[in-house]
Amino acid sequence: MNEEMLYRNLQRVRSASIIGVDVGGGVKILEEMVEDARREIVDKAIKIILGFMDIADSLGLSRDDVNGLAGLARLLVYDNFTSYKKSINYLGLYKARGRYGRGNKKYSRKVQRYLIMLANTILCKNGEARIPRYRDLREILKKIVDLKKSMGLAGDGAGV
């Protein structure tokens, strides 16, 4: 919750600086605070979740990848589904089809944001400088679900 509020404030300060408002050193201070909050999430996740670093190693993440590890930690905390299909629906990584498709498309935007953070980090480590596509998000989610199944970390119900 603290990380989310800090991140929103950082986005507001960045957009204000783009417009031309003098923000001084506020951007750097907020970036450091967000990074510290994300590091706290990572530290707690390492203590709580068994096998967290094994999953991170399988995805090619190191301890220095703060954004990716924070995204992975939050994704593991909130998405407790063992099924790939249920995870796809929970994260909204499907095409809404039919007459009422847009109205029926309900998913967790918060958890999707953490998956995007993780995907951005993995793409940067692979040397690709682009926005992650749904295909990339689905591939990463598939790897995570398979790793969670193999380690026995996932439950059957919805996340926290």
Buried (B, 14 or more C-beta within 10 A) or exposed (E): EEBEEBBEBBEEBBEBBEEEEEBEEBBEEBBEBBBBBBBEBBEEBBEEBEBBBEBBEBBEBEEEBBBBBBBBBBBBBBBBBBEBEBBBBBBBBBEEEEEEEEEEEEBBEEBBBBBBBBBBBBBBBEEEEEEBEEEBBBBBBEBBBEBBEEBEBBEEEEBE
